[in-house]
Amino acid sequence: MAKIEREIKHSLGLDGAKAAVSTLADKLQEKFGSLVSEIKWNDDKTAADIKGKGFSGKLNVSDADVKIVMELGLLTSPFKGKIEEEIDNYTKDLNA
């Protein structure tokens, strides 16, 4: 099983980071929609559980960083590079 882990420092503040991560989650769901079945945010939008065909993940947002952890199963492991690339391309603008 493949795993993706990212911790991205930012200087956006909590509200800015929550908006940016929400957009990232939407982009990933749009691009990999056939694989993503659910993104469930907590009440204050600082954490989300992501589920899909053959993977699960978590997003955590704080005022200083964004943490992304995804566990990819056999069916989604071949997409690891593309998912990492999409995350890295989008989150490069978050870096402090």
SULCORJO-V955195 format. One record per residue. RES is the residue in three letters. PHI is phi in radians with two decimals (999 if undefined). Layout:
res=<RES,RES>
phi=<PHI,PHI>
This chain:
res=<MET,ALA,LYS,ILE,GLU,ARG,GLU,ILE,LYS,HIS,SER,LEU,GLY,LEU,ASP,GLY,ALA,LYS,ALA,ALA,VAL,SER,THR,LEU,ALA,ASP,LYS,LEU,GLN,GLU,LYS,PHE,GLY,SER,LEU,VAL,SER,GLU,ILE,LYS,TRP,ASN,ASP,ASP,LYS,THR,ALA,ALA,ASP,ILE,LYS,GLY,LYS,GLY,PHE,SER,GLY,LYS,LEU,ASN,VAL,SER,ASP,ALA,ASP,VAL,LYS,ILE,VAL,MET,GLU,LEU,GLY,LEU,LEU,THR,SER,PRO,PHE,LYS,GLY,LYS,ILE,GLU,GLU,GLU,ILE,ASP,ASN,TYR,THR,LYS,ASP,LEU,ASN,ALA>
phi=<999,-1.58,-2.32,-2.01,-2.33,-2.43,-2.24,-1.95,-1.32,-2.57,-2.23,-1.52,1.37,-1.12,-1.13,-1.12,-1.18,-1.08,-1.13,-1.14,-1.22,-1.07,-1.14,-1.06,-1.06,-1.11,-1.14,-1.11,-1.17,-1.15,-1.29,-2.04,-1.00,-1.22,-1.79,-1.56,-1.83,-2.76,-2.19,-2.01,-1.56,-1.32,-1.07,-1.70,1.06,-1.79,-2.65,-2.49,-1.78,-2.05,-2.32,-2.94,-1.19,1.41,-2.73,-2.56,-2.82,-2.40,-2.06,-2.28,-2.07,-2.24,-1.27,-2.07,-2.70,-2.18,-1.99,-2.22,-2.32,-2.30,-1.85,-1.82,-1.49,-1.04,-1.24,-1.78,-0.95,-1.10,-1.60,-0.91,-1.05,-1.19,-1.17,-1.05,-1.07,-1.12,-1.08,-1.11,-1.09,-1.31,-1.43,-1.06,-1.37,-1.44,-1.00,-1.28>
